[in-house]
Amino acid sequence: MKSIILLAPPAAGKGTQSDLLCKKYGFVHISTGDLLREAMQKDDEMGHMLQEQMQSGKLIDDGVVFQLLENKLKTIQDTSGYILDGFPRNVNQAEGYNQLLQSKNQELSAVIYLSVDYDLALKRIVGRISCPKCGHVYNDMIEENQPSVKGICNDCGIELTKRSDDNEETFKVRFETYIDQTEPLITYYKEKGLLYEVDSSVSTAEVFKQIESIVERL
Ligand SMILES: [Zn+2]
C-alpha cells in the first residue's frame, strides 16, 4: 500500500492533482479536516468531546487527529494506497505520524511537494473572477483564462464577479504563513530522502505527468 503525503501552498492545484491521482491509481484521499468534521457530527463519545472542544474554542489536540487517522487507516488496508492531505502541519506531527506507521509495520512512500512561484500563485488567486449565473471561473490576470470581452461571461453575457477575500493582502498573508510553517517540514522530509518536489507552475496535465513518474517509481 502506497502512503503519500501531498504538500502544497495555496493555488498550487493540490485538489485537482489529488483527484487525478485517486482516479488513476485507486488511492483513497484522506483529509484530516474532513475526518474531524465527520467525527464531530457523530453522536458518540469522540463526537461529544470534539463538539465541546470546538465550543470552548480550544484547539483540537494532535492525539485526537492521530486516533482518527489510525481508525481510517484500518478501513483502507485493502486499497492500493492513500493521499494524505492537510497533515502533518509541523515536524512534531510528522514524527508522531512516523511512529503511528511504524507501529502498524507500514512506512511512508513519499512526500510530494507542489511548489509554485509566488507571482503566479498570486495571479491565480487574485485574478479569479466568476460568473454568478453559470459559475464558470475566468482569470483576468492569466491570458488564456480571460473572457472574450473583459469582465463579461462568454456564455451568459453578464458581468463577472470577484470574491472579496481574493485580494492581494489576504493572499500574501496566507501564502507567507504557509511557506513559513511548511519549510521545516520540507527540510525534515528532505533529510529522510522522502521529498519529491514538483513544479506546479506548468499546466495541470504537465504537473500530473511529473507526479505520475514519481508514483510509478515508488
Ligand atoms: Zn456565465
Residues whose N, C-alpha, C, O or C-beta is under 5 A from the ligand:
A	BS01	ZN	C131 K133 C134 G135 H136 C153 D155 C156
